[in-house]
Every structure is written in structure tokens, then in C-alpha cells.
Amino acid sequence: MSDTMDLVAESGVLGFEEKHMIAIMMFLSINGECQKIEIYRNVSSNPRIPDKLDRLEVMGLIKQISTVGTRAITIALTPKGKEVAEKLIELDGIVKK
């Protein structure tokens, strides 16, 4: 793993400071696994979404699964990602009170 990826993996909650990271996690928690295109349609069409997904994968929160024979990529929360996303949704509810 590169030094940059080591830092990403070790960044903990600070890894969510980048725009759309929390929104991606919450979207996946609410909607379940989806195609990458659904992230673009429902969260953001930011051209840096692939970088953000890579960061979440390095953090162990999502997995990106290539569909054989197509360019489609399925995005799914890992067990750790599900736990983190549940906490983010809980925190969102507290803040909105």
C-alpha cells in the first residue's frame, strides 16, 4: 500500500471531511448496494466521485465490485461500513432535532 493510502486508512473520522463522503455512506445505508451510476444520479455528479469511492474502499467501508462483461461497478457497504453508516444516520438525526 502506498504512503498516501496508508494515511487515508489511518485517518479515521477525519477521512469524512471531504465533500460527499458522508452523503455516499448514508445513501448506501438507506438504499443498499447500487451501481456507481446511482451515486452520480443521487448523490453527486462530481468528477472526483471515483477518488472518493476509492478512499472509502481503502478505509474498509465499501467494496467496489466489477460486473464481468460490462463496465458497471456495484458499490456495497462492508460490515464495518454498515456500522459506520448507521452511526452517521443516528448522528444526523440528533443534529436535526
N, C-alpha and C positions, 0 to 999 in steps of 0.2 A: 504494500500500500504506500502511496506517495505521502510525503510530509503534509501536503495540503489536506489530503483525505484523512490522515491521522488527526489533524486539528479539527476537521469537521466532525469526526466521530466522537471526539472528546469534548466538543463544545457544549454538550448538554443542552439546557433550555435556551441558551444564547443562540443556538442554531436556528431558532424560530424568529429571530429578529428580522430576517429578510422578508420582504413583502410576499404575500400569498402562501407562505409555508403553513401557517395555521389554517387558512381557508382550505387548502388542499386536504389537510388531515381531517378537518371537520366534514368536508364534502364526502370523503371516502367512508367516514364513520356512519354518516346518515344514509348514504346511497349504496354502500357496499362496493365490491370491486367493479371497475369500469374500464372502458377503453380510454387511452390517453386523450383521444379527441374530445371525450366528455369533459375532461379537465379544462381543455381550451374553451369549450362551449359554455361551461357553467361556472368556472372559477375565474379564469383569465386567459386571454389570448397573447399574453406577454411572450415574446420570443425566447425568454430565458426560462420558461417552464421546464424544458428538459434538464437544465442545470439544477433547478430546484428539486425535481424528482430524483436526480442522481444524488443530491445531498441527503434527501430523506432516506434513500436506499442505503447510503453509507452509514447513516445513523441507526440503521436496522429497523426503521419504522414502516417501510413499504417494500414490496418486491415488484419488479417490472418483468413481465412475462411476455416474450415474443411469441406471436402466433405463427406457426410453421406455414410457409407458403404465402404469407401476406406480410404487409408492413405494420399490421396492427400490433399494438402493445397493450396488454392488460395490466392495470395498476391495482394492487391489493395491499391492504394493511397486513402487517405481520402481527403475531400475538402481542408483541411489545407495542407496535403501532396502535392496535386497538385499545390497549390500556391507556396510552398517552392521549389518544383522541377522545376517549371517554372523559378524561380529566380536563381536557381543553373545553369540551362541551359543558361540563359542570362549571368550570370557571366562567365561561361565557354567560351562563345563567345567573351566577352570583353577581357579576358585573352589571347585568341588565336589570337587576332588582331595583 
